[in-house]
Amino acid sequence: MQDEDTDPNNLLGRPNGYTSRASADLPGGDTTGDKYSIDRGVVIEVFSSAGDADRRSTYIQGLLKNAPILGTEYHYRSSDGTVLVRVTGRVKPTAAKKIEQAIAQLQE
């Protein structure tokens, strides 16, 4: 779980930012990367509205599309749209699919 001091994006609790954020390592992620970065595996960002989560996802995916050197990410959303689960593109597609399925099961 990140707080105001460990949030690498400085969006926690700020206008148009997320209300909470957590990160974790996943197999395939870069274990030498910053402890709180997406590079290590997965980041979960919770927003007060689905629109805010959508804007964040669209912004990130746009950056990555326009600057492929930055890498890729899988993005998954909660059923209410307020939770954005970001998985580094370094994770194998089969592992990312399992995360997607787990998120879907949580929503049932």
C-alpha positions in Angstrom: 0.0 0.0 0.0 1.4 3.4 -0.9 1.0 6.6 1.1 1.7 10.3 0.2 5.4 9.7 0.7 5.7 6.6 -1.4 3.3 7.3 -4.3 5.6 7.6 -7.3 3.0 9.6 -9.3 2.0 12.0 -6.6 -1.7 11.4 -7.4 -2.8 9.9 -4.1 -5.6 11.9 -2.5 -5.1 14.7 -5.0 -7.8 16.2 -7.4 -8.4 13.8 -10.2 -6.1 11.3 -8.6 -6.7 7.9 -6.9 -8.0 7.4 -3.4 -5.7 4.5 -2.8 -2.8 2.6 -4.5 -1.0 -0.7 -4.0 1.8 -2.5 -5.9 3.2 -6.0 -5.8 5.8 -8.1 -7.5 4.8 -10.6 -10.2 6.8 -13.3 -11.9 8.2 -11.7 -15.1 8.3 -8.2 -13.5 11.6 -6.5 -12.9 12.6 -7.1 -9.3 15.4 -4.5 -9.6 12.8 -1.8 -10.4 11.6 0.8 -8.0 9.6 -0.9 -5.2 6.4 1.0 -6.0 6.6 1.0 -9.8 4.6 -0.9 -12.3 7.9 -2.4 -13.5 7.9 -4.9 -10.7 4.6 -6.5 -11.7 1.2 -5.0 -10.7 -0.3 -1.8 -9.5 -3.9 -1.4 -8.3 -5.3 2.2 -8.3 -8.7 3.0 -6.8 -10.6 6.1 -8.0 -13.7 7.8 -6.7 -15.4 7.5 -10.1 -15.2 5.3 -13.1 -14.6 8.3 -15.3 -11.4 9.1 -13.3 -10.2 5.6 -13.7 -11.0 5.6 -17.4 -9.1 8.9 -17.9 -6.1 7.4 -16.1 -6.1 4.2 -18.2 -6.6 6.1 -21.5 -3.8 8.5 -20.6 -1.3 5.7 -19.7 -2.2 3.6 -22.8 -1.8 6.7 -25.0 1.6 7.4 -23.6 2.7 3.8 -24.1 1.3 3.7 -27.7 3.1 6.9 -28.6 6.4 6.0 -27.0 6.9 2.2 -27.3 10.2 2.4 -25.6 8.3 2.9 -22.3 6.9 -0.6 -22.6 3.4 -2.0 -22.4 0.8 -2.7 -19.8 -2.3 -4.8 -19.5 -5.3 -2.9 -17.9 -8.2 -4.5 -16.2 -11.2 -2.7 -14.5 -13.5 -3.6 -11.7 -17.2 -4.2 -12.5 -18.0 -0.7 -11.2 -15.1 0.8 -13.1 -13.5 2.5 -10.2 -10.5 0.1 -9.8 -7.8 0.1 -12.4 -5.5 -3.0 -12.2 -2.3 -2.4 -14.2 0.0 -5.3 -15.1 3.4 -4.7 -16.7 3.7 -6.0 -20.2 6.8 -8.0 -19.1 4.5 -10.5 -17.5 3.6 -13.4 -19.8 0.2 -13.2 -21.4 -0.9 -16.5 -19.7 -0.1 -15.0 -16.3 -1.9 -11.7 -17.1 -4.9 -13.7 -18.3 -5.0 -15.4 -14.8 -5.1 -12.0 -13.2 -7.9 -10.9 -15.5 -9.9 -14.0 -14.6 -9.3 -13.5 -10.9 -10.6 -9.9 -11.1 -13.7 -11.2 -13.0 -14.4 -13.8 -10.3 -14.1 -11.1 -7.5 -16.9 -9.2 -9.2 -19.4 -12.1 -9.4 
